[in-house]
Amino acid sequence: MAITLESIKLSKKSAKRILVYGVQGIGKTKLARLLDNSLFLCTEKGFGDFENQPYIEINTVTDIIEAITLLYEEETGFEYLVIDTISAMESLIHEKMLSDWNVESLDKVGTNGGGWYKWRLEALPIWSQIIQGLEALREVKGINIILLGHSASKEERPPNADPYNKYTLDLLNKEVSSLIYRWVDVIAFYNYETSFKTVGSGKAAKKQATGTPKRVIYLAERATAYAKCRYEGISIKLEIDEVCTAFFDAFDLKSIS
């Protein structure tokens, strides 16, 4: 089909795609739990501590696909779909791959006995199917997608500098991490604020990190963590209180009143 003036479209405000990842126990689930009119797809156990929260227990990849299909085909009225967590969802995808290929190790997944990280490429179509389903929920049904994930510290090896550690989404498959990073509108890194003080003096002086109980969300790339935000006018650092006001206000999300 030839491109004509009729091909020009006007962009419009769409439902959001937000990844929130962070250190263990900081309150990622609690933050998402405060979203009004939300449904959780729970790939991890222990969700029963939250009272009156609609959720679907996810034990297999089939469960994930069926849950997304249900939300697409039925009028459920949910405004937010929360996946808690995509880090645990990766394990379910790996289980499916081991079963499909009838092997006991990911290194054996793929043609000719696997090897050379073929399992990473074999996982991409499964992830892509899930993301396409989530995108359909966003575009057609207007459901906001919230992905929760754990963080991991991994070594970065830039070509023009010494190696250093950086917080990333805790997934074994770096190709999948890149896929998710590109798809979402927001990568929010959730952590406790760290302050630094100088210890010693002269040549022996060095910076020492000190943790604080203050929780913050970073929305811009830092040397220590992946983050991004496609929306304008939002602070690159949000201080989070017990009711997460700054987070909900920043992205115009509805919280439980």
Backbone torsions as a table, in degrees:
resi	resn	phi	psi	omega
1	MET	NA	130.4	-178.9
2	ALA	-73.9	145.8	176.3
3	ILE	-79.8	126.2	178.6
4	THR	-129.7	179.0	176.9
5	LEU	-61.0	-29.7	178.7
6	GLU	-69.2	-12.8	179.3
7	SER	-77.2	-16.1	-177.3
8	ILE	-73.3	130.6	179.7
9	LYS	-119.5	158.5	173.9
10	LEU	-99.4	130.6	177.7
11	SER	-69.9	155.4	179.6
12	LYS	-140.8	160.2	-179.7
13	LYS	-67.1	129.4	-177.4
14	SER	-120.2	167.8	174.1
15	ALA	-62.3	156.6	-170.6
16	LYS	-94.2	155.7	174.8
17	ARG	-124.1	107.0	-172.6
18	ILE	-126.2	128.0	172.1
19	LEU	-103.8	123.9	173.5
20	VAL	-116.0	115.4	176.6
21	TYR	-128.3	153.7	-177.4
22	GLY	-175.9	-176.8	-175.2
23	VAL	-70.8	159.8	-175.4
24	GLN	-62.8	134.8	173.0
25	GLY	77.2	8.3	-176.3
26	ILE	-79.0	-20.2	176.8
27	GLY	115.0	33.9	179.4
28	LYS	-64.7	-45.4	179.2
29	THR	-66.0	-40.7	179.4
30	LYS	-61.2	-41.9	178.7
31	LEU	-59.7	-49.1	-179.5
32	ALA	-69.1	-30.6	178.8
33	ARG	-61.7	-25.4	-179.6
34	LEU	-78.6	-6.5	175.3
35	LEU	-68.2	133.9	179.4
36	ASP	-79.5	139.5	174.5
37	ASN	61.4	50.4	-177.2
38	SER	-114.5	153.2	174.3
39	LEU	-122.1	132.6	178.7
40	PHE	-101.5	136.0	164.9
41	LEU	-102.0	108.5	-170.1
42	CYS	-98.8	110.5	176.6
43	THR	-94.9	-3.8	178.4
44	GLU	-119.3	154.1	179.2
45	LYS	-83.2	168.5	174.7
46	GLY	90.2	19.6	-179.1
47	PHE	-83.5	-11.7	-174.5
48	GLY	-64.9	-8.9	-179.7
49	ASP	-70.2	-16.5	-179.3
50	PHE	-97.2	123.8	-175.0
51	GLU	-85.9	139.1	173.2
52	ASN	60.6	33.7	176.2
53	GLN	-105.4	118.2	177.6
54	PRO	-63.2	132.7	177.3
55	TYR	-155.0	159.3	174.1
56	ILE	-120.4	128.1	178.6
57	GLU	-78.0	126.1	-177.0
58	ILE	-109.0	118.7	-179.6
59	ASN	-117.5	-15.0	-178.3
60	THR	-143.9	167.3	174.7
61	VAL	-64.0	-35.7	177.1
62	THR	-58.8	-39.7	177.3
63	ASP	-59.2	-41.8	-179.3
64	ILE	-62.4	-49.5	-178.3
65	ILE	-62.2	-42.5	-178.9
66	GLU	-66.8	-36.9	179.0
67	ALA	-66.2	-43.5	178.2
68	ILE	-64.0	-42.4	179.1
69	THR	-62.1	-41.8	178.0
70	LEU	-58.4	-46.7	-179.5
71	LEU	-65.8	-30.0	179.9
72	TYR	-76.1	-39.7	-173.6
73	GLU	-86.9	-24.9	-177.0
74	GLU	-110.3	153.4	175.1
75	GLU	-90.3	94.6	-176.4
76	THR	-92.1	-24.1	-179.3
77	GLY	84.1	-1.7	179.1
78	PHE	-72.2	139.4	179.0
79	GLU	-99.6	-19.7	-177.2
80	TYR	-133.4	135.1	171.6
81	LEU	-115.1	122.0	-178.0
82	VAL	-112.2	124.9	173.9
83	ILE	-100.5	116.9	-172.8
84	ASP	-127.1	92.9	4.8
85	THR	-128.1	162.4	175.9
86	ILE	-74.8	-20.4	174.9
87	SER	-63.3	-43.5	177.6
88	ALA	-74.6	-29.6	178.5
89	MET	-63.2	-31.3	178.3
90	GLU	-60.1	-37.4	179.0
91	SER	-63.3	-38.1	178.2
92	LEU	-65.2	-37.7	177.9
93	ILE	-67.3	-38.5	177.5
94	HIS	-65.0	-39.2	177.8
95	GLU	-61.2	-40.3	178.3
96	LYS	-64.4	-41.9	-179.2
97	MET	-64.7	-41.5	178.2
98	LEU	-62.8	-39.5	178.9
99	SER	-69.5	-44.4	-178.6
100	ASP	-61.8	-37.3	-177.5
101	TRP	-95.8	-3.6	177.8
102	ASN	54.7	50.2	178.6
103	VAL	-130.1	168.1	-177.2
104	GLU	-106.2	-5.4	-177.4
105	SER	-138.5	141.2	178.6
106	LEU	-60.7	-30.5	-179.9
107	ASP	-64.6	-16.6	179.4
108	LYS	-98.7	0.7	177.7
109	VAL	-75.8	133.6	178.9
110	GLY	119.7	170.2	-178.9
111	THR	-67.2	153.5	177.4
112	ASN	56.4	37.1	175.8
113	GLY	82.9	10.6	176.9
114	GLY	76.8	-145.4	-178.3
115	GLY	91.2	164.1	177.3
116	TRP	51.4	40.9	176.3
117	TYR	56.2	33.0	177.0
118	LYS	-60.4	-28.1	-178.5
119	TRP	-60.8	-28.9	178.6
120	ARG	-63.1	-43.0	179.8
121	LEU	-72.0	-35.6	179.2
122	GLU	-66.6	-26.2	-179.4
123	ALA	-77.0	-25.9	-173.5
124	LEU	-59.2	-43.4	178.6
125	PRO	-61.2	-34.4	179.1
126	ILE	-67.8	-47.5	177.4
127	TRP	-61.3	-41.5	-179.0
128	SER	-62.7	-39.1	177.8
129	GLN	-61.9	-42.8	179.4
130	ILE	-65.6	-45.5	-179.1
131	ILE	-65.4	-37.6	176.4
132	GLN	-62.1	-38.5	176.8
133	GLY	-65.6	-42.0	177.6
134	LEU	-64.8	-38.4	178.9
135	GLU	-65.4	-36.9	177.3
136	ALA	-64.9	-40.1	176.7
137	LEU	-61.4	-39.0	-179.0
138	ARG	-69.6	-48.1	-173.9
139	GLU	-75.9	-43.5	-173.1
140	VAL	-89.4	-42.0	-175.0
141	LYS	-98.5	-9.9	178.9
142	GLY	70.9	25.8	-179.2
143	ILE	-90.1	128.6	176.0
144	ASN	-74.9	136.2	-177.9
145	ILE	-106.1	123.0	178.2
146	ILE	-117.9	117.0	177.5
147	LEU	-103.0	128.8	175.0
148	LEU	-107.7	142.3	-179.8
149	GLY	-150.9	155.9	174.8
150	HIS	-83.3	161.5	178.1
151	SER	-107.8	156.6	175.1
152	ALA	-141.5	147.4	177.1
153	SER	-94.4	118.9	-177.5
154	LYS	-125.9	151.1	-177.7
155	GLU	-79.3	130.4	174.4
156	GLU	-101.8	139.2	179.9
157	ARG	-124.7	79.1	179.2
158	PRO	-68.0	150.5	-176.1
159	PRO	-70.0	-20.0	-174.5
160	ASN	-120.4	20.6	-179.5
161	ALA	-154.5	168.4	178.5
162	ASP	-71.7	153.8	177.5
163	PRO	-60.4	149.5	176.5
164	TYR	-151.5	161.8	-178.9
165	ASN	-93.0	145.4	-177.5
166	LYS	-146.1	139.6	175.7
167	TYR	-71.3	132.4	176.7
168	THR	-135.0	169.6	172.7
169	LEU	-64.6	133.9	-174.6
170	ASP	-80.2	82.4	172.9
171	LEU	-130.7	141.4	177.5
172	LEU	-70.3	-31.4	-173.7
173	ASN	-93.3	104.9	-176.7
174	LYS	-68.8	-27.1	175.9
175	GLU	-65.1	-37.1	177.8
176	VAL	-69.4	-40.8	176.5
177	SER	-56.4	-45.8	179.3
178	SER	-62.5	-39.9	178.9
179	LEU	-60.6	-45.1	-179.5
180	ILE	-69.5	-42.2	178.6
181	TYR	-56.7	-41.0	-179.3
182	ARG	-71.0	-35.6	-173.7
183	TRP	-73.2	-43.2	-174.0
184	VAL	-73.5	156.4	175.9
185	ASP	-85.0	-27.9	-175.3
186	VAL	-134.7	131.2	168.6
187	ILE	-114.0	107.7	-176.1
188	ALA	-106.1	115.7	177.9
189	PHE	-93.7	120.6	-173.4
190	TYR	-105.9	122.2	-174.8
191	ASN	-155.1	167.1	170.0
192	TYR	-79.5	141.2	-179.8
193	GLU	-68.1	138.6	-179.9
194	THR	-114.6	132.3	175.5
195	SER	-112.8	160.2	-178.0
196	PHE	-125.5	141.9	175.3
197	LYS	-132.3	152.0	-179.5
198	THR	-85.9	127.7	178.3
199	VAL	-114.2	130.9	-178.8
200	GLY	86.4	-175.9	-178.8
201	SER	-145.4	164.8	178.3
202	GLY	62.1	-141.5	-178.6
203	LYS	-68.1	-19.9	-179.0
204	ALA	-86.0	-5.0	-178.1
205	ALA	-67.0	141.2	177.3
206	LYS	-151.5	157.8	179.9
207	LYS	-85.5	135.1	178.9
208	GLN	-122.5	126.8	-179.0
209	ALA	-79.3	140.1	177.8
210	THR	-130.7	125.2	-179.9
211	GLY	-77.6	154.2	177.0
212	THR	-130.8	161.6	177.8
213	PRO	-78.9	-5.0	-178.2
214	LYS	-73.1	131.2	179.3
215	ARG	-100.3	137.4	-178.5
216	VAL	-137.1	154.2	173.8
217	ILE	-117.9	127.0	179.4
218	TYR	-100.5	135.9	-175.0
219	LEU	-121.8	13.4	177.7
220	ALA	-136.3	147.8	-178.9
221	GLU	-56.7	134.3	177.7
222	ARG	-130.9	163.2	178.5
223	ALA	-62.7	-24.3	-174.9
224	THR	-100.2	-7.7	-176.5
225	ALA	-161.2	147.1	172.3
226	TYR	-77.9	136.5	176.0
227	ALA	-164.6	157.8	175.5
228	LYS	-165.7	162.2	175.2
229	CYS	-153.2	120.5	-179.6
230	ARG	-83.1	-10.3	-178.0
231	TYR	-88.8	143.4	-178.8
232	GLU	-88.9	156.9	173.8
233	GLY	76.9	15.7	-179.9
234	ILE	-110.9	134.2	-179.9
235	SER	-60.1	145.0	-179.6
236	ILE	-78.1	-6.9	179.1
237	LYS	-141.8	121.6	-179.4
238	LEU	-112.8	127.6	174.8
239	GLU	-85.9	127.7	-171.3
240	ILE	-103.9	123.2	175.8
241	ASP	-97.6	-172.0	-175.4
242	GLU	-63.5	-30.0	-179.2
243	VAL	-104.0	7.9	172.2
244	CYS	56.5	36.6	-175.9
245	THR	-56.3	-45.2	-175.6
246	ALA	-61.8	-38.5	-178.8
247	PHE	-67.2	-48.1	-177.8
248	PHE	-68.6	-39.0	179.5
249	ASP	-67.1	-38.8	-176.7
250	ALA	-60.7	-38.7	-174.6
251	PHE	-110.8	13.4	177.1
252	ASP	54.9	47.0	178.7
253	LEU	-97.8	150.5	-179.1
254	LYS	-91.2	124.8	177.9
255	SER	-106.4	161.3	178.1
256	ILE	-64.4	126.9	-178.3
257	SER	-82.3	NA	NA
